[in-house]
Amino acid sequence: MIVKGTYFQNDSEKPLVYGDVEIINPPRQRLRGEPCKEGILAEPVICGFCGTDNELMHMGQNHNLSHKFPAGQNRLINGHEGVVWVPSQNRFAIVLIRGGDSYDPTRYTEDETYFEYGCDQADGLFCDKNYFNPDMLLEIPEGYVKDGKLALSFAKKMVFPDPYGCMVFQLERMEDMGVAQNFRVEMARHKCSEEKAREIAKETLFERVVIFGLGTTGMFIGDLIKQNHPNANIVFVARSEESSPKVQFALEQTGAQYVQSNFNTNEELAAAICQKLGGKAKVFIGVSGTNVEHEIAFKYGVLGCNGIYNSFSLGPQISFDTMPFGFQNHVIFGSINFRQDHMEKAIQILAKSRYNEIVELIDKEEFIRDPMGAYKNKIYSKAAPLKTAVIWNEKYIDRNA
């Protein structure tokens, strides 16, 4: 079937184009042990733009995208955030992006495989129609559809279940590792049972948290930490002015404090962070995509003894001095992705949130007329909003709701 859509290709001049593209329907597997199923046809309704889309475009410019293409194809239809309409089921759905031959998609092993709609080996949402595994079309909460149309305020929030689901997993992972790291210390300190010590460790882990970077992922993980650990002390670090709408929104959502990264030296920045925290960090979350993250944490000593370093940035190379690292008992981990239950939980949380307020729309005609120009000059420019989305199929959206 030929449809209209945007797709990535290996091309130095035009790595992202809009036009006719043939959609395919190979059988796909949600989890190991489940049957492979052909997809059912769905119509994308609203699509969000992710930093991954921009990175994939650059990979195409460098002719380094072949391993991301669906089998037998020389292009990838992008887009992995949004809502689709499923005509055969007369309902809206959110696509569970990650599947494959693995037991747990958050931590697949060497003998397991995966795919990701719109990102890796499977076409995504920026097209008029596409096929998706029927087991990977998640329900949306009731109350947001009227007369066959989806409320725009709700639709905007639903460009976030993918990154928010990632953050639900990040919180789970930090709690698991933080408890394992510190419960014996709490047992010794409080002279209590292991069970009690694990409860204490789960809470004390978030006594001092640094979130280095303030995009949507940083905002989301701060939000989740505060929801689940109300006594958490969180400090965001980013380059924006504290008075900026982005920073103010994040601080309202999380009750966090803020340090603007505008010091002459990293040493001064580290001192300001520790002063704001009231001590060394117990958790340091890097989401800025810059190498300065690990320098602030390790070289300049913001991460304290027995601390957890959560690397969620893609690109930076982490280094540390092994002598203090060993004696200070730091744990460094990095893990991306989520399970279906993470995404389903994200959908429920987001439905009741204010995150539609940070989503701005780009007109579809403007976008498809010059996709690369839209990426460069609007969606990923320095003046870009926190999140940009496009209504792909206007007939399914109620702009007044």
Salt bridges, closest charged atoms under 4 A:
ASP20 OD1 - LYS4 NZ 3.02
GLU34 OE2 - ARG30 NH2 3.02
GLU81 OE2 - HIS80 NE2 3.91
GLU81 OE1 - LYS387 NZ 2.48
ASP101 OD1 - ARG32 NE 2.97
ASP104 OD2 - ARG339 NH1 4.00
ASP111 OD2 - ARG32 NH1 3.64
GLU116 OE2 - ARG98 NH1 3.03
ASP120 OD2 - LYS68 NZ 3.07
ASP123 OD2 - ARG75 NH2 2.88
ASP128 OD1 - LYS364 NZ 3.85
ASP135 OD2 - LYS37 NZ 2.92
GLU139 OE2 - ARG91 NH1 3.71
GLU172 OE1 - ARG339 NH2 2.94
GLU172 OE1 - HIS342 NE2 3.16
GLU175 OE1 - LYS202 NZ 3.97
GLU175 OE2 - HIS229 NE2 2.71
GLU186 OE1 - ARG189 NH1 2.93
GLU186 OE1 - HIS190 NE2 3.28
GLU194 OE2 - ARG198 NE 3.09
GLU199 OE1 - LYS196 NZ 3.81
GLU203 OE2 - HIS229 ND1 3.03
GLU207 OE1 - LYS282 NZ 2.76
GLU252 OE1 - ARG354 NH1 3.37
ASP341 OD1 - ARG339 NE 2.87
GLU357 OE1 - ARG354 NH2 2.91
GLU366 OE1 - LYS378 NZ 3.39
GLU394 OE2 - ARG399 NE 2.62
